């Protein structure tokens, strides 16, 4: 199992904020929300979410890339999409993840 390294970040000073789903939120609101935000860093190949595990809140990719897959009957994963900085990975924690998400290499 991959563990995430938790780090502190500030949305208003983020270099990818202009591409982020949070770009429409006022900076003051983002700053006031900071105590409730959990930041995590995943190494390449690290598991961000496992299909079927409980979702604990909104998942927004700040940096890097992620591959989202679902399990198929034959045991292999089916690619749903690849996400980049600022993209929404998951919605509010209202049930189990419908997908798995893994950190993948950044394209240069």
Jmol script that loads the backbone (N, CA, C; Angstrom):
load data "model"
ATOM      1  N   UNK A   1       0.841  -1.165   0.000  1.00  0.00           N
ATOM      2  CA  UNK A   1       0.000   0.000   0.000  1.00  0.00           C
ATOM      3  C   UNK A   1       0.894   1.238   0.000  1.00  0.00           C
ATOM      4  N   UNK A   2       0.558   2.214  -0.827  1.00  0.00           N
ATOM      5  CA  UNK A   2       1.314   3.444  -0.906  1.00  0.00           C
ATOM      6  C   UNK A   2       0.755   4.441   0.088  1.00  0.00           C
ATOM      7  N   UNK A   3       1.632   5.086   0.830  1.00  0.00           N
ATOM      8  CA  UNK A   3       1.171   6.120   1.744  1.00  0.00           C
ATOM      9  C   UNK A   3       1.470   7.473   1.142  1.00  0.00           C
ATOM     10  N   UNK A   4       0.604   8.425   1.419  1.00  0.00           N
ATOM     11  CA  UNK A   4       0.762   9.771   0.895  1.00  0.00           C
ATOM     12  C   UNK A   4       1.570  10.611   1.862  1.00  0.00           C
ATOM     13  N   UNK A   5       2.400  11.473   1.321  1.00  0.00           N
ATOM     14  CA  UNK A   5       3.102  12.443   2.147  1.00  0.00           C
ATOM     15  C   UNK A   5       2.231  13.695   2.172  1.00  0.00           C
ATOM     16  N   UNK A   6       1.833  14.131   3.352  1.00  0.00           N
ATOM     17  CA  UNK A   6       0.972  15.298   3.472  1.00  0.00           C
ATOM     18  C   UNK A   6       1.843  16.542   3.574  1.00  0.00           C
ATOM     19  N   UNK A   7       1.530  17.512   2.743  1.00  0.00           N
ATOM     20  CA  UNK A   7       2.266  18.766   2.752  1.00  0.00           C
ATOM     21  C   UNK A   7       1.286  19.925   2.802  1.00  0.00           C
ATOM     22  N   UNK A   8       1.758  21.104   3.191  1.00  0.00           N
ATOM     23  CA  UNK A   8       0.906  22.290   3.254  1.00  0.00           C
ATOM     24  C   UNK A   8       1.048  23.064   1.955  1.00  0.00           C
ATOM     25  N   UNK A   9      -0.057  23.452   1.391  1.00  0.00           N
ATOM     26  CA  UNK A   9      -0.081  24.252   0.177  1.00  0.00           C
ATOM     27  C   UNK A   9      -1.091  25.378   0.373  1.00  0.00           C
ATOM     28  N   UNK A  10      -0.966  26.393  -0.422  1.00  0.00           N
ATOM     29  CA  UNK A  10      -1.897  27.512  -0.384  1.00  0.00           C
ATOM     30  C   UNK A  10      -2.495  27.685  -1.772  1.00  0.00           C
ATOM     31  N   UNK A  11      -3.787  27.468  -1.922  1.00  0.00           N
ATOM     32  CA  UNK A  11      -4.439  27.608  -3.224  1.00  0.00           C
ATOM     33  C   UNK A  11      -4.230  28.983  -3.863  1.00  0.00           C
ATOM     34  N   UNK A  12      -4.409  30.103  -3.135  1.00  0.00           N
ATOM     35  CA  UNK A  12      -4.270  31.401  -3.792  1.00  0.00           C
ATOM     36  C   UNK A  12      -2.905  31.627  -4.440  1.00  0.00           C
ATOM     37  N   UNK A  13      -1.853  30.966  -3.968  1.00  0.00           N
ATOM     38  CA  UNK A  13      -0.526  31.157  -4.553  1.00  0.00           C
ATOM     39  C   UNK A  13      -0.130  30.026  -5.502  1.00  0.00           C
ATOM     40  N   UNK A  14      -1.050  29.125  -5.818  1.00  0.00           N
ATOM     41  CA  UNK A  14      -0.759  27.964  -6.662  1.00  0.00           C
ATOM     42  C   UNK A  14      -0.519  28.392  -8.103  1.00  0.00           C
ATOM     43  N   UNK A  15       0.536  27.837  -8.725  1.00  0.00           N
ATOM     44  CA  UNK A  15       0.846  28.184 -10.108  1.00  0.00           C
ATOM     45  C   UNK A  15      -0.120  27.564 -11.112  1.00  0.00           C
ATOM     46  N   UNK A  16      -0.903  26.574 -10.711  1.00  0.00           N
ATOM     47  CA  UNK A  16      -1.868  25.971 -11.640  1.00  0.00           C
ATOM     48  C   UNK A  16      -3.306  26.394 -11.339  1.00  0.00           C
ATOM     49  N   UNK A  17      -3.482  27.389 -10.461  1.00  0.00           N
ATOM     50  CA  UNK A  17      -4.833  27.807 -10.075  1.00  0.00           C
ATOM     51  C   UNK A  17      -5.671  28.245 -11.275  1.00  0.00           C
ATOM     52  N   UNK A  18      -5.073  28.873 -12.274  1.00  0.00           N
ATOM     53  CA  UNK A  18      -5.850  29.351 -13.420  1.00  0.00           C
ATOM     54  C   UNK A  18      -6.499  28.210 -14.197  1.00  0.00           C
ATOM     55  N   UNK A  19      -5.934  26.994 -14.109  1.00  0.00           N
ATOM     56  CA  UNK A  19      -6.504  25.828 -14.802  1.00  0.00           C
ATOM     57  C   UNK A  19      -7.371  24.979 -13.877  1.00  0.00           C
ATOM     58  N   UNK A  20      -7.444  25.376 -12.621  1.00  0.00           N
ATOM     59  CA  UNK A  20      -8.096  24.556 -11.600  1.00  0.00           C
ATOM     60  C   UNK A  20      -9.597  24.818 -11.519  1.00  0.00           C
ATOM     61  N   UNK A  21     -10.309  23.782 -11.147  1.00  0.00           N
ATOM     62  CA  UNK A  21     -11.737  23.901 -10.923  1.00  0.00           C
ATOM     63  C   UNK A  21     -12.021  24.926  -9.819  1.00  0.00           C
ATOM     64  N   UNK A  22     -11.052  25.159  -8.933  1.00  0.00           N
ATOM     65  CA  UNK A  22     -11.212  26.130  -7.849  1.00  0.00           C
ATOM     66  C   UNK A  22     -10.939  27.566  -8.287  1.00  0.00           C
ATOM     67  N   UNK A  23     -10.578  27.775  -9.551  1.00  0.00           N
ATOM     68  CA  UNK A  23     -10.225  29.122 -10.010  1.00  0.00           C
ATOM     69  C   UNK A  23     -11.398  30.090  -9.928  1.00  0.00           C
ATOM     70  N   UNK A  24     -12.613  29.585  -9.876  1.00  0.00           N
ATOM     71  CA  UNK A  24     -13.795  30.453  -9.793  1.00  0.00           C
ATOM     72  C   UNK A  24     -14.136  30.841  -8.360  1.00  0.00           C
ATOM     73  N   UNK A  25     -13.420  30.285  -7.389  1.00  0.00           N
ATOM     74  CA  UNK A  25     -13.668  30.584  -5.983  1.00  0.00           C
ATOM     75  C   UNK A  25     -12.822  31.785  -5.569  1.00  0.00           C
ATOM     76  N   UNK A  26     -13.426  32.712  -4.852  1.00  0.00           N
ATOM     77  CA  UNK A  26     -12.715  33.901  -4.375  1.00  0.00           C
ATOM     78  C   UNK A  26     -11.520  33.500  -3.506  1.00  0.00           C
ATOM     79  N   UNK A  27     -10.366  34.174  -3.674  1.00  0.00           N
ATOM     80  CA  UNK A  27      -9.180  33.833  -2.877  1.00  0.00           C
ATOM     81  C   UNK A  27      -9.432  33.851  -1.369  1.00  0.00           C
ATOM     82  N   UNK A  28     -10.227  34.771  -0.878  1.00  0.00           N
ATOM     83  CA  UNK A  28     -10.523  34.825   0.555  1.00  0.00           C
ATOM     84  C   UNK A  28     -11.251  33.589   1.038  1.00  0.00           C
ATOM     85  N   UNK A  29     -12.155  33.072   0.213  1.00  0.00           N
ATOM     86  CA  UNK A  29     -12.894  31.854   0.568  1.00  0.00           C
ATOM     87  C   UNK A  29     -11.940  30.668   0.601  1.00  0.00           C
ATOM     88  N   UNK A  30     -11.044  30.595  -0.389  1.00  0.00           N
ATOM     89  CA  UNK A  30     -10.053  29.515  -0.405  1.00  0.00           C
ATOM     90  C   UNK A  30      -9.171  29.589   0.829  1.00  0.00           C
ATOM     91  N   UNK A  31      -8.715  30.781   1.173  1.00  0.00           N
ATOM     92  CA  UNK A  31      -7.860  30.950   2.341  1.00  0.00           C
ATOM     93  C   UNK A  31      -8.558  30.540   3.625  1.00  0.00           C
ATOM     94  N   UNK A  32      -9.841  30.863   3.754  1.00  0.00           N
ATOM     95  CA  UNK A  32     -10.608  30.499   4.951  1.00  0.00           C
ATOM     96  C   UNK A  32     -10.872  29.002   5.021  1.00  0.00           C
ATOM     97  N   UNK A  33     -10.850  28.322   3.879  1.00  0.00           N
ATOM     98  CA  UNK A  33     -11.103  26.881   3.830  1.00  0.00           C
ATOM     99  C   UNK A  33      -9.852  26.060   4.122  1.00  0.00           C
ATOM    100  N   UNK A  34      -8.700  26.700   4.131  1.00  0.00           N
ATOM    101  CA  UNK A  34      -7.423  25.979   4.258  1.00  0.00           C
ATOM    102  C   UNK A  34      -7.354  25.012   5.428  1.00  0.00           C
ATOM    103  N   UNK A  35      -7.891  25.344   6.622  1.00  0.00           N
ATOM    104  CA  UNK A  35      -7.789  24.383   7.725  1.00  0.00           C
ATOM    105  C   UNK A  35      -8.492  23.050   7.447  1.00  0.00           C
ATOM    106  N   UNK A  36      -9.492  23.031   6.575  1.00  0.00           N
ATOM    107  CA  UNK A  36     -10.218  21.801   6.284  1.00  0.00           C
ATOM    108  C   UNK A  36      -9.698  21.037   5.085  1.00  0.00           C
ATOM    109  N   UNK A  37      -8.638  21.539   4.474  1.00  0.00           N
ATOM    110  CA  UNK A  37      -8.084  20.904   3.277  1.00  0.00           C
ATOM    111  C   UNK A  37      -6.948  19.971   3.662  1.00  0.00           C
ATOM    112  N   UNK A  38      -6.954  18.774   3.102  1.00  0.00           N
ATOM    113  CA  UNK A  38      -5.869  17.808   3.323  1.00  0.00           C
ATOM    114  C   UNK A  38      -5.096  17.670   2.017  1.00  0.00           C
ATOM    115  N   UNK A  39      -3.826  18.005   2.046  1.00  0.00           N
ATOM    116  CA  UNK A  39      -2.966  17.930   0.875  1.00  0.00           C
ATOM    117  C   UNK A  39      -2.170  16.637   0.951  1.00  0.00           C
ATOM    118  N   UNK A  40      -2.031  15.958  -0.171  1.00  0.00           N
ATOM    119  CA  UNK A  40      -1.262  14.720  -0.194  1.00  0.00           C
ATOM    120  C   UNK A  40      -0.396  14.682  -1.450  1.00  0.00           C
ATOM    121  N   UNK A  41       0.792  14.130  -1.311  1.00  0.00           N
ATOM    122  CA  UNK A  41       1.724  13.964  -2.425  1.00  0.00           C
ATOM    123  C   UNK A  41       1.886  12.477  -2.690  1.00  0.00           C
ATOM    124  N   UNK A  42       1.771  12.083  -3.948  1.00  0.00           N
ATOM    125  CA  UNK A  42       1.922  10.678  -4.331  1.00  0.00           C
ATOM    126  C   UNK A  42       3.055  10.550  -5.328  1.00  0.00           C
ATOM    127  N   UNK A  43       3.929   9.613  -5.094  1.00  0.00           N
ATOM    128  CA  UNK A  43       5.010   9.319  -6.037  1.00  0.00           C
ATOM    129  C   UNK A  43       4.427   8.633  -7.271  1.00  0.00           C
ATOM    130  N   UNK A  44       5.171   8.654  -8.374  1.00  0.00           N
ATOM    131  CA  UNK A  44       4.759   7.974  -9.592  1.00  0.00           C
ATOM    132  C   UNK A  44       4.428   6.514  -9.283  1.00  0.00           C
ATOM    133  N   UNK A  45       3.268   6.058  -9.702  1.00  0.00           N
ATOM    134  CA  UNK A  45       2.823   4.698  -9.441  1.00  0.00           C
ATOM    135  C   UNK A  45       2.053   4.566  -8.140  1.00  0.00           C
ATOM    136  N   UNK A  46       2.027   5.627  -7.342  1.00  0.00           N
ATOM    137  CA  UNK A  46       1.312   5.603  -6.071  1.00  0.00           C
ATOM    138  C   UNK A  46      -0.197   5.602  -6.274  1.00  0.00           C
ATOM    139  N   UNK A  47      -0.892   4.854  -5.442  1.00  0.00           N
ATOM    140  CA  UNK A  47      -2.341   4.766  -5.539  1.00  0.00           C
ATOM    141  C   UNK A  47      -2.987   5.939  -4.816  1.00  0.00           C
ATOM    142  N   UNK A  48      -3.769   6.703  -5.549  1.00  0.00           N
ATOM    143  CA  UNK A  48      -4.486   7.848  -5.008  1.00  0.00           C
ATOM    144  C   UNK A  48      -5.820   7.392  -4.434  1.00  0.00           C
ATOM    145  N   UNK A  49      -6.499   6.499  -5.131  1.00  0.00           N
ATOM    146  CA  UNK A  49      -7.791   5.967  -4.677  1.00  0.00           C
ATOM    147  C   UNK A  49      -7.951   4.540  -5.184  1.00  0.00           C
ATOM    148  N   UNK A  50      -8.553   3.686  -4.357  1.00  0.00           N
ATOM    149  CA  UNK A  50      -8.867   2.303  -4.747  1.00  0.00           C
ATOM    150  C   UNK A  50     -10.360   2.203  -5.035  1.00  0.00           C
ATOM    151  N   UNK A  51     -10.692   1.576  -6.135  1.00  0.00           N
ATOM    152  CA  UNK A  51     -12.093   1.336  -6.466  1.00  0.00           C
ATOM    153  C   UNK A  51     -12.764   0.583  -5.309  1.00  0.00           C
ATOM    154  N   UNK A  52     -13.910   1.080  -4.865  1.00  0.00           N
ATOM    155  CA  UNK A  52     -14.663   0.422  -3.804  1.00  0.00           C
ATOM    156  C   UNK A  52     -14.376   0.926  -2.399  1.00  0.00           C
ATOM    157  N   UNK A  53     -13.280   1.695  -2.210  1.00  0.00           N
ATOM    158  CA  UNK A  53     -12.993   2.237  -0.881  1.00  0.00           C
ATOM    159  C   UNK A  53     -13.791   3.524  -0.675  1.00  0.00           C
ATOM    160  N   UNK A  54     -14.068   3.880   0.573  1.00  0.00           N
ATOM    161  CA  UNK A  54     -14.874   5.076   0.835  1.00  0.00           C
ATOM    162  C   UNK A  54     -14.208   6.358   0.331  1.00  0.00           C
ATOM    163  N   UNK A  55     -15.009   7.208  -0.263  1.00  0.00           N
ATOM    164  CA  UNK A  55     -14.551   8.526  -0.662  1.00  0.00           C
ATOM    165  C   UNK A  55     -14.637   9.428   0.562  1.00  0.00           C
ATOM    166  N   UNK A  56     -13.618  10.223   0.795  1.00  0.00           N
ATOM    167  CA  UNK A  56     -13.598  11.061   1.995  1.00  0.00           C
ATOM    168  C   UNK A  56     -13.788  12.542   1.689  1.00  0.00           C
ATOM    169  N   UNK A  57     -14.061  12.882   0.470  1.00  0.00           N
ATOM    170  CA  UNK A  57     -14.280  14.283   0.112  1.00  0.00           C
ATOM    171  C   UNK A  57     -13.909  14.535  -1.338  1.00  0.00           C
ATOM    172  N   UNK A  58     -13.889  15.795  -1.692  1.00  0.00           N
ATOM    173  CA  UNK A  58     -13.530  16.185  -3.050  1.00  0.00           C
ATOM    174  C   UNK A  58     -12.081  15.838  -3.323  1.00  0.00           C
ATOM    175  N   UNK A  59     -11.798  15.351  -4.519  1.00  0.00           N
ATOM    176  CA  UNK A  59     -10.429  15.052  -4.931  1.00  0.00           C
ATOM    177  C   UNK A  59     -10.067  15.919  -6.117  1.00  0.00           C
ATOM    178  N   UNK A  60      -9.121  16.828  -5.928  1.00  0.00           N
ATOM    179  CA  UNK A  60      -8.681  17.724  -6.996  1.00  0.00           C
ATOM    180  C   UNK A  60      -7.187  17.522  -7.181  1.00  0.00           C
ATOM    181  N   UNK A  61      -6.786  17.288  -8.406  1.00  0.00           N
ATOM    182  CA  UNK A  61      -5.375  17.073  -8.709  1.00  0.00           C
ATOM    183  C   UNK A  61      -4.688  18.430  -8.851  1.00  0.00           C
ATOM    184  N   UNK A  62      -3.748  18.716  -7.977  1.00  0.00           N
ATOM    185  CA  UNK A  62      -3.054  20.009  -8.004  1.00  0.00           C
ATOM    186  C   UNK A  62      -1.859  20.003  -8.946  1.00  0.00           C
ATOM    187  N   UNK A  63      -1.092  18.927  -8.923  1.00  0.00           N
ATOM    188  CA  UNK A  63       0.109  18.805  -9.744  1.00  0.00           C
ATOM    189  C   UNK A  63       0.205  17.398 -10.286  1.00  0.00           C
ATOM    190  N   UNK A  64       0.950  17.250 -11.372  1.00  0.00           N
ATOM    191  CA  UNK A  64       1.168  15.921 -11.930  1.00  0.00           C
ATOM    192  C   UNK A  64      -0.004  15.424 -12.751  1.00  0.00           C
ATOM    193  N   UNK A  65      -0.066  14.095 -12.889  1.00  0.00           N
ATOM    194  CA  UNK A  65      -1.113  13.462 -13.692  1.00  0.00           C
ATOM    195  C   UNK A  65      -1.600  12.215 -12.978  1.00  0.00           C
ATOM    196  N   UNK A  66      -2.819  11.808 -13.298  1.00  0.00           N
ATOM    197  CA  UNK A  66      -3.386  10.598 -12.707  1.00  0.00           C
ATOM    198  C   UNK A  66      -4.147   9.817 -13.771  1.00  0.00           C
ATOM    199  N   UNK A  67      -4.113   8.491 -13.651  1.00  0.00           N
ATOM    200  CA  UNK A  67      -4.850   7.593 -14.541  1.00  0.00           C
ATOM    201  C   UNK A  67      -6.011   7.014 -13.744  1.00  0.00           C
ATOM    202  N   UNK A  68      -7.236   7.171 -14.263  1.00  0.00           N
ATOM    203  CA  UNK A  68      -8.431   6.632 -13.622  1.00  0.00           C
ATOM    204  C   UNK A  68      -8.896   5.406 -14.391  1.00  0.00           C
ATOM    205  N   UNK A  69      -9.104   4.297 -13.675  1.00  0.00           N
ATOM    206  CA  UNK A  69      -9.529   3.043 -14.293  1.00  0.00           C
ATOM    207  C   UNK A  69     -10.666   2.418 -13.492  1.00  0.00           C
ATOM    208  N   UNK A  70     -11.402   1.530 -14.147  1.00  0.00           N
ATOM    209  CA  UNK A  70     -12.410   0.703 -13.473  1.00  0.00           C
ATOM    210  C   UNK A  70     -12.090  -0.752 -13.772  1.00  0.00           C
ATOM    211  N   UNK A  71     -12.508  -1.635 -12.879  1.00  0.00           N
ATOM    212  CA  UNK A  71     -12.265  -3.068 -13.069  1.00  0.00           C
ATOM    213  C   UNK A  71     -13.260  -3.647 -14.057  1.00  0.00           C
ATOM    214  N   UNK A  72     -12.781  -4.564 -14.868  1.00  0.00           N
ATOM    215  CA  UNK A  72     -13.627  -5.275 -15.822  1.00  0.00           C
ATOM    216  C   UNK A  72     -13.816  -6.713 -15.334  1.00  0.00           C
ATOM    217  N   UNK A  73     -14.775  -7.400 -15.905  1.00  0.00           N
ATOM    218  CA  UNK A  73     -15.061  -8.783 -15.513  1.00  0.00           C
ATOM    219  C   UNK A  73     -13.849  -9.697 -15.670  1.00  0.00           C
ATOM    220  N   UNK A  74     -13.012  -9.434 -16.653  1.00  0.00           N
ATOM    221  CA  UNK A  74     -11.855 -10.292 -16.925  1.00  0.00           C
ATOM    222  C   UNK A  74     -10.662  -9.959 -16.030  1.00  0.00           C
ATOM    223  N   UNK A  75     -10.833  -9.013 -15.071  1.00  0.00           N
ATOM    224  CA  UNK A  75      -9.789  -8.715 -14.109  1.00  0.00           C
ATOM    225  C   UNK A  75      -8.830  -7.604 -14.494  1.00  0.00           C
ATOM    226  N   UNK A  76      -8.923  -7.117 -15.710  1.00  0.00           N
ATOM    227  CA  UNK A  76      -8.059  -6.017 -16.130  1.00  0.00           C
ATOM    228  C   UNK A  76      -8.792  -4.693 -15.945  1.00  0.00           C
ATOM    229  N   UNK A  77      -8.004  -3.628 -15.871  1.00  0.00           N
ATOM    230  CA  UNK A  77      -8.594  -2.305 -15.726  1.00  0.00           C
ATOM    231  C   UNK A  77      -8.929  -1.682 -17.066  1.00  0.00           C
ATOM    232  N   UNK A  78     -10.011  -0.928 -17.101  1.00  0.00           N
ATOM    233  CA  UNK A  78     -10.404  -0.185 -18.295  1.00  0.00           C
ATOM    234  C   UNK A  78     -10.110   1.284 -18.029  1.00  0.00           C
ATOM    235  N   UNK A  79      -9.364   1.916 -18.919  1.00  0.00           N
ATOM    236  CA  UNK A  79      -9.006   3.312 -18.755  1.00  0.00           C
ATOM    237  C   UNK A  79     -10.237   4.196 -18.929  1.00  0.00           C
ATOM    238  N   UNK A  80     -10.524   5.009 -17.918  1.00  0.00           N
ATOM    239  CA  UNK A  80     -11.601   5.987 -18.018  1.00  0.00           C
ATOM    240  C   UNK A  80     -11.080   7.281 -18.611  1.00  0.00           C
ATOM    241  N   UNK A  81      -9.984   7.786 -18.013  1.00  0.00           N
ATOM    242  CA  UNK A  81      -9.364   9.009 -18.505  1.00  0.00           C
ATOM    243  C   UNK A  81      -8.082   9.276 -17.743  1.00  0.00           C
ATOM    244  N   UNK A  82      -7.294  10.187 -18.264  1.00  0.00           N
ATOM    245  CA  UNK A  82      -6.109  10.693 -17.579  1.00  0.00           C
ATOM    246  C   UNK A  82      -6.407  12.134 -17.188  1.00  0.00           C
ATOM    247  N   UNK A  83      -6.003  12.508 -15.995  1.00  0.00           N
ATOM    248  CA  UNK A  83      -6.277  13.844 -15.471  1.00  0.00           C
ATOM    249  C   UNK A  83      -4.985  14.620 -15.302  1.00  0.00           C
ATOM    250  N   UNK A  84      -5.093  15.937 -15.411  1.00  0.00           N
ATOM    251  CA  UNK A  84      -3.967  16.825 -15.205  1.00  0.00           C
ATOM    252  C   UNK A  84      -4.266  17.820 -14.105  1.00  0.00           C
ATOM    253  N   UNK A  85      -3.330  18.739 -13.845  1.00  0.00           N
ATOM    254  CA  UNK A  85      -3.493  19.709 -12.766  1.00  0.00           C
ATOM    255  C   UNK A  85      -4.799  20.498 -12.881  1.00  0.00           C
ATOM    256  N   UNK A  86      -5.457  20.653 -11.742  1.00  0.00           N
ATOM    257  CA  UNK A  86      -6.692  21.421 -11.673  1.00  0.00           C
ATOM    258  C   UNK A  86      -7.948  20.632 -11.955  1.00  0.00           C
ATOM    259  N   UNK A  87      -7.809  19.368 -12.340  1.00  0.00           N
ATOM    260  CA  UNK A  87      -8.985  18.567 -12.681  1.00  0.00           C
ATOM    261  C   UNK A  87      -9.560  17.861 -11.461  1.00  0.00           C
ATOM    262  N   UNK A  88     -10.856  17.686 -11.499  1.00  0.00           N
ATOM    263  CA  UNK A  88     -11.586  17.014 -10.431  1.00  0.00           C
ATOM    264  C   UNK A  88     -11.458  15.501 -10.607  1.00  0.00           C
ATOM    265  N   UNK A  89     -10.979  14.825  -9.554  1.00  0.00           N
ATOM    266  CA  UNK A  89     -10.864  13.366  -9.584  1.00  0.00           C
ATOM    267  C   UNK A  89     -12.114  12.711  -9.010  1.00  0.00           C
ATOM    268  N   UNK A  90     -12.650  13.293  -7.937  1.00  0.00           N
ATOM    269  CA  UNK A  90     -13.830  12.701  -7.303  1.00  0.00           C
ATOM    270  C   UNK A  90     -14.647  13.776  -6.614  1.00  0.00           C
ATOM    271  N   UNK A  91     -15.932  13.451  -6.415  1.00  0.00           N
ATOM    272  CA  UNK A  91     -16.855  14.376  -5.773  1.00  0.00           C
ATOM    273  C   UNK A  91     -16.882  14.196  -4.272  1.00  0.00           C
ATOM    274  N   UNK A  92     -17.895  14.773  -3.632  1.00  0.00           N
ATOM    275  CA  UNK A  92     -17.966  14.695  -2.172  1.00  0.00           C
ATOM    276  C   UNK A  92     -18.071  13.254  -1.688  1.00  0.00           C
ATOM    277  N   UNK A  93     -17.615  13.017  -0.481  1.00  0.00           N
ATOM    278  CA  UNK A  93     -17.590  11.670   0.084  1.00  0.00           C
ATOM    279  C   UNK A  93     -18.972  11.125   0.379  1.00  0.00           C
ATOM    280  N   UNK A  94     -19.664  10.698  -0.653  1.00  0.00           N
ATOM    281  CA  UNK A  94     -21.020  10.195  -0.464  1.00  0.00           C
ATOM    282  C   UNK A  94     -21.133   8.695  -0.688  1.00  0.00           C
ATOM    283  N   UNK A  95     -20.029   8.026  -0.857  1.00  0.00           N
ATOM    284  CA  UNK A  95     -20.059   6.586  -1.100  1.00  0.00           C
ATOM    285  C   UNK A  95     -18.696   6.103  -1.523  1.00  0.00           C
ATOM    286  N   UNK A  96     -18.617   4.862  -1.954  1.00  0.00           N
ATOM    287  CA  UNK A  96     -17.309   4.322  -2.363  1.00  0.00           C
ATOM    288  C   UNK A  96     -16.854   4.886  -3.712  1.00  0.00           C
ATOM    289  N   UNK A  97     -15.538   4.870  -3.911  1.00  0.00           N
ATOM    290  CA  UNK A  97     -14.990   5.280  -5.204  1.00  0.00           C
ATOM    291  C   UNK A  97     -15.477   4.312  -6.274  1.00  0.00           C
ATOM    292  N   UNK A  98     -15.871   4.864  -7.408  1.00  0.00           N
ATOM    293  CA  UNK A  98     -16.295   4.046  -8.547  1.00  0.00           C
ATOM    294  C   UNK A  98     -15.126   3.715  -9.463  1.00  0.00           C
ATOM    295  N   UNK A  99     -13.933   4.104  -9.087  1.00  0.00           N
ATOM    296  CA  UNK A  99     -12.747   3.971  -9.937  1.00  0.00           C
ATOM    297  C   UNK A  99     -11.515   3.838  -9.056  1.00  0.00           C
ATOM    298  N   UNK A 100     -10.412   3.492  -9.678  1.00  0.00           N
ATOM    299  CA  UNK A 100      -9.102   3.557  -9.040  1.00  0.00           C
ATOM    300  C   UNK A 100      -8.323   4.675  -9.707  1.00  0.00           C
ATOM    301  N   UNK A 101      -7.467   5.357  -8.947  1.00  0.00           N
ATOM    302  CA  UNK A 101      -6.641   6.437  -9.500  1.00  0.00           C
ATOM    303  C   UNK A 101      -5.199   6.207  -9.079  1.00  0.00           C
ATOM    304  N   UNK A 102      -4.297   6.312 -10.048  1.00  0.00           N
ATOM    305  CA  UNK A 102      -2.874   6.084  -9.819  1.00  0.00           C
ATOM    306  C   UNK A 102      -2.093   7.271 -10.393  1.00  0.00           C
ATOM    307  N   UNK A 103      -1.062   7.729  -9.664  1.00  0.00           N
ATOM    308  CA  UNK A 103      -0.192   8.800 -10.142  1.00  0.00           C
ATOM    309  C   UNK A 103       0.650   8.271 -11.303  1.00  0.00           C
ATOM    310  N   UNK A 104       0.704   9.026 -12.384  1.00  0.00           N
ATOM    311  CA  UNK A 104       1.463   8.614 -13.571  1.00  0.00           C
ATOM    312  C   UNK A 104       2.482   9.688 -13.934  1.00  0.00           C
ATOM    313  N   UNK A 105       3.453   9.346 -14.786  1.00  0.00           N
ATOM    314  CA  UNK A 105       4.493  10.323 -15.151  1.00  0.00           C
ATOM    315  C   UNK A 105       3.910  11.550 -15.854  1.00  0.00           C
ATOM    316  N   UNK A 106       4.540  12.669 -15.609  1.00  0.00           N
ATOM    317  CA  UNK A 106       4.165  13.912 -16.284  1.00  0.00           C
ATOM    318  C   UNK A 106       4.784  13.898 -17.675  1.00  0.00           C
ATOM    319  N   UNK A 107       4.003  14.261 -18.675  1.00  0.00           N
ATOM    320  CA  UNK A 107       4.520  14.328 -20.039  1.00  0.00           C
ATOM    321  C   UNK A 107       5.345  15.593 -20.199  1.00  0.00           C
ATOM    322  N   UNK A 108       6.455  15.489 -20.894  1.00  0.00           N
ATOM    323  CA  UNK A 108       7.271  16.690 -21.094  1.00  0.00           C
ATOM    324  C   UNK A 108       7.197  17.172 -22.507  1.00  0.00           C
TER     325      UNK A 108
END
end "model"
wireframe off; spacefill off
backbone 0.3
color backbone group
